[in-house]
Amino acid sequence: MTTNAIHTLESLPRVQLAHLPTPIEPLPNLSKYLGGVELWIKRDDQTGLATGGNKARKLEYLLGEARKVGADSLITAGSTQSNHARQTAAAAARCGLECHLALYAPDSQPPDQPEGNILLDLLLGATIHWTDEHAPYRQTIRHIEEKLKAAGRRPYVVPYGGSSPIGMMGYVTAMQELINQSELVGVLDAVVFASSSGGTQAGMILGSYLTGWSGKARLLGISVDEREATIGPRISNLINQGAQTLGLDWWVNDDVVDINDDYLGGGYAIVGDAEREAIKLLAQHEGILVDPVYTGRALAGLIDLIRRNEFKPGQKVLFWHTGGTAALFAFGNELGM
């Protein structure tokens, strides 16, 4: 059954966008600083597409589907400093498609200066539609789609965060990539990463099942914006939809999704002491940058779990860096710089 599913996965339309495989590197200095847990990092911040990130993997499949249906434009949505929106704009430019971004701003008013991801969105040629609607921005997306269709365009809606049964396939294939690199790392005790819209974690869990890697390491998502009771069912639903897409007779319950929601801090995109410390520790010990919203918060969670002895000296933990570095340039004040 899994062989047929793998064949179905390999036959899905896909556009080559990401620089793969992304490297895995040890973090010896940070490991020593934190007391002996052996830390490694997978660098999905190096996937390409206008400074990289995890969305490049998802967009390979989403753009494949967009091409298949003959789309001439893309629509997606996100927060003010959305990494997903920036990478979607880059993918659209690469594929010769028009791009429309619905981005959140209080009272639908854009920031005074285009910084960070907004600057890159504009450089990439995207049209930004500012909205005060919150995620997942359904009404705003629908309005943009209706306007484009009325003008004779053929838009394709890229789902919020790229998290759909198609988009998540990027992380189904990423798990095979990780397994292929396992000789470098050895046996892992856990893989830790930021979890939000859910497609990355859903893909990892489904990919683990397909490759026979289930149960060999803990796949721990650090929620950056929602409680486990909300994000867990969304991820399990995505897993089941993805399994159905691949023709798998396999079904999971919410308890298969490992989410820690202890690190929501002051809320989405609110930088606190924990995020500031984590960002500076990785930068100053390893020369690697994480962002203030997703990877900075997830890394802060991992650091705290190590300090609380949830991960012990001698254990091997991989931090899966999902990107977002461009957002740093809009958070100078929040980072105390």
N, C-alpha and C positions, 0 to 999 in steps of 0.2 A: 504493500500500500504506500509506504513512504517513497519507494522508488518511483512510482507513478506521480506522486506529488512533486518530487524533485524534478522530474521531466516537465511537469506542468509549469513549475517555477521557471525553469530554464527557457521555456517557450514564450513567456510573457514579453510583450514589447518593452524594450529598454533602450534608453539613449545614454551613451557614455558621457558622463559629466564629471565624475569624481576621480581624483588621483588615488588609485587603489593598488595594492593594499596600503593602508596607513600603518606607519611604524608603531612598534611597541618598544618602550624604553624603560630602563630601571630609574628609580628615583632614590639613589643612595643617600644623598645629603638630607633630604626630607625624612627618609626612613630613620636615619641615625638621630635626627633632631627629635623625632616623635617616640623614640625608645625601642626600636627594633622590629616592628612589623615591616616585612619586606614589601615595599610599594613599587608598583609598576604603573605605567600610563599608556593608554592607547590613544594615538594622536589623530582623532577625527577632526581636530581643528586644522588639519593639513589636507583636507579633501579637495581643496581648490574652491572655485566659484566665489570670487570676491571675498577672500580671507578665510574661507573654509567653514566647516561645521557639519553636523549630522544630517542636515536637510539635503545635502548633496546626494546621499545614498537614496533617500526617499524620492527625490525629484527625478532620478534616473528612470524609475518605473512610472511616475506620474506623467512625465513628459513623453514617455513611450506611449502611454494611453492617449495623451492629448494629440500626438501625431496620428495615431491610429484612427481617431474620430474626425480628423481634418480640422482641428482648431487653428485659428489664426491669432488668438490672444489668450492670455492667462489672467485670471482674477484670483487673488488670495487676500488674507487679512491677518492682522496681528497687532501687537502693542506698539507703542510709539517707537521703541528701539528693537523692533522685531528682527531677529536673526533669520527666521523663516522667510519673511518678506524680502529681505536683502538677497538671500540665495535664490528665491524664486525669480526675482528681477534679473539676476545674473544668468539663470538657466534660460529665461525667455530671450535675453539678448543673444546667448550662444545659439539658440535654435531659430532665431529670426522671427520671434513672436512679440506682439505688443503686450505690455504688462500693466495691469491696474492693481494697485494696492489700497486696501481699506485699512487705515491705521488709526488707532485710538489717540485722541487728545481731549482733555477736558474742554467742554463747550465747543468741540470740533475745531479748536483753534491751534494751528501748528506752532511749534516752538519758534522763538525769535530767530535762532540761528540753526541751520541744518548741520547737526553734529552726528558723529558716530554712524550708525546704520542709515539714518535719514540722508546724510550726505551721499553715501554710497548708492542708495536707492535712486536718487536724482541723477548721479553720474551714470548709472546703468540705464537711464532713459525711462524709468517707470513713471506712470501717472499716479499721483497720490491723492486719494479721496479721504479727507479727514472726517472722523466720526466720533461721537461721544457714546456710541453703542459699545457695550462690553462684549468680550469673547462669549460665544464663537462668531459674533458679527453677522448673523444670518440675514437680517433685514437689509443691512448695508450691501452685502454681497448680492442679494437678490436684486436690489435696485440697480447696481452697476451692471449686472448681467442683463437685465431687461433693457437698459439703455443701449448697450452694445448690440444686442440682438435687433433692436428697432433700427439701428444704423446699418444693419446688414452684416454684422460681424458674427464670427463663430467662436464664442468664448468657451474656455474650459476652466471650471472652478477647481482650483487646487485647495483641498480641504485645510482647515485651520491646523497649523503645525505639520502639514503633510501627513497627518495620521489618519489613514484609511486602510481598508483591506489591501489596496494596491500599494500605497506609500510605505506601509510597514514591511513590505518585501525587501526593502533595502537593508533592513536589519536581520531578516531571515538569512540572506546571503552573507551578511557581516559575521554571523556566528561561524559559518564555514571558514571564513577568513581567519578568525581568531583561532580556530582549531588547527589550521595549517601553520600558525605561528607558535603553537604550543611548545615545540621543541626549544624555542628560545627562552620561554618563560618557565616551563615546568608546570607542575600541578598547582593550580590556583585554588585558594580557599573561597574567594569571593570576587565578584565583579560589581563595582559600585559606580553609579551614574546618576545624572539628573533626570527626573521624570516629571512631565507636565501634561502635554496633550496625549501621551500614552503610546504613540506609534513605535518609538524606539524600544521600549520595554516589551511591548507585545511582540515585535519582530524577534527580539532576542529569545523570548520564551518559546515561540513557535520554531525558530531556527534550532534551538537546543533540542527540541523534540525530534525534528527531522534528521539531525545529525547524530542522534544517540548520545548527546552530551547532557541531557537532563539529569539533574541531581549531582553532577560532578563538581559544581561550584555554586555558591549562593549568588543569585542575580538580584541585587538590592538596589531598588530605585529610591533616591532621596527626593521626595516631593518638594517642589519649589513654590507651589501656590495653592494646593488643595489638600483636603483631608483624605485619608486612606479610604473612607467610606464613599467618597465621590470618585476618586481616580481609579480605585481598584476594580469596581464593576465595569468602568469604561474600558480598561485594559483587557479584562477577561472577555468582554464582548468583542473587542477588536481581534483577539486571538482566535475566537471561534469563527468570526467572519473570514479571517485570513485562512484558517484551516479549510473552511468551506470553499473558498476561492481555489484552493489547491486540490480539491476533491478528496480531502482527508475525512475519514469517519472518526473524528477525534474531538472531544469536547472538554473544556475545563470549567471549573468553578472559580469564584473570586479568591479562594484560599491559595491558588497557585501563584498569585501575584504578591511579591514581597515588597511592600512599600513602608518607608519610614517617614512619618509626617511631623516629626518633632522639631524640624528646623525651618518652619515657615516664617519665623522672625516677625518683622513688622508688616509683612504682606508682600505681595508680588512687586518686584523691582525696588523694594525698600532695602537699602544697604545698611546693615548693622555692624556691630563690632566683630561678630563671627565671620561675616563675609570679608570684611576689611582684612582681618588677620589672615584668613586662608589665602586670599589673593596675594598678599605680600609675602607670605611664607613660601609659596610655590615660586613666585618670581625671584625672590632673593636667595633661595636655596638651590633652585634648578634652572632658572632662566626661562621658565615657561609661564605664559599668561593665561589666566582664566577670566571669564566675564563676571560682572557683578550680579547677574540675575539668575543664571542657571548653574553653570559649572562652579562659580564661586560659592554658591550656597550648598551645592552637593559636596564640594570639597570640604567646606566647613563642617558639614554633617559627618563626613568620614573622619576628619581630624578629631571631632568630639567623641565619636564611637571608639577610636583608638585610645584616647585618654581615659575613657570609661572602661577600658579593658574588654570591650565587646570583640575587638580583634586583638590578638595577643602576640607578643614577640615570637618570631619564628613562623607565623602565618604569612601567607603570600596573598596580597590583595591588589587587584588591577583597578585603577581608576580610569573609566572610559571617558575621555575628554570629548564632549560633544560640540565644542566650538563656542563662538560668540564673542571672540576677542574684540571685534570692531565696536561693540557697545561700550567698552572701557572709555573710549574717547568722549563719551557724553556724560561720564560719571566722575569727573575730576574732583568736584567739590565734595561729593558723597564719600569719595575715597580719602579725603583729607589731604589732597595734593594742592 
